[in-house]
Amino acid sequence: MRMAASTRPGSHDRSDNPPTSDSSPERPHSDQAERYRLMAKEVRGAAEEMHDMVSRQTLKRIADDYERLAVRSERRVRGTPISPGSRGHR
């Protein structure tokens, strides 16, 4: 009897098909940075619609975090080392 594969996103049984998740840490994909930047743009748009300043600032910080993730993703694809304390700034 075969055991069920993990239900964790991006996980898979190594004997089956490769993972379909583009966010797999074993195989960074070049379009991941583009997707993080798209998320940042969407979150910034939502922030502009907020009337509450605390909510607006929170969403802007989240958008900045997505931008940092994009930079880190690009570095990973290029093979540039990322230090553990790096915030992903250019």
N, C-alpha and C positions, 0 to 999 in steps of 0.2 A: 504494500500500500504506500502510495506516495504522499508525503507531507505537503500541506498547502503552503504556498509561498507567503512571505510576509506581506501584510497589508499596508506597510509603510510606503508613502509616496516615493516613487523612483526605485523601489527595491524590486528585486526579481530573483528567480532561481537561475543560477549561473548556467545551467544546462539548457535553459529555454532561450527565447529571443532576448536580445539586448534590451536595456531599459528604454522606455519611450520618453522619459522625463528629460528635458534639456537642462535641468538643474543638477544633474548627477555630479557630485564632487569629483568622481574619478575621471570624468570626461567633460571638462568645461567646453561650452560651445560659444562660438564667436557672437552669436546673436543674443546671448544672455544679457550682455551690456545694453544692447538696444532695447530689450524688453524692460530692463530696470529703468532706463531713461523714459520710456513710454509711461511706466507707472509713476515716475516722478512728475511728469507733465500732467497726468490725470489728477494726482493728489494736489498739485499746485492749483489746478483749475477748481477743484472742490474747495480749497482754502480760500480762494477769491470770493466764493459765494457765501462764506461764513460771515455772520455779523458779530459773533462772539469772538473777541480778540484772543482769548486763551485757546479756543478751538482752532482759530486761524493759524496761530503760531505753532500749535502742535502739529497740524497738517504740514506746515512749511518745514518743520524739523524732519518729519517723516519723508518728505520729498528730498530733502538734503541727504538723508540716509540712503535713499534709493540711488541718488547720484554717486555716493561713495561706493555703494555696491557695484555700480556700473564700472567705476574705475578699477576696483579690485578684480572684477571679472575680466576686464581687458588685460590687466597685468598677468592674471593666471593663464589666459590664452597665449600670451606672448612668452610666458615662462619667466617673467620678472619676479624675483622674490618679494614676498609680502611679509613684512615683519609683524609679529604678533600684536604689537601695540599700534600698528598703522591704522589710521582713520581713513585711508584711501584717498587722501588729497593728492592733487596732481603735482 
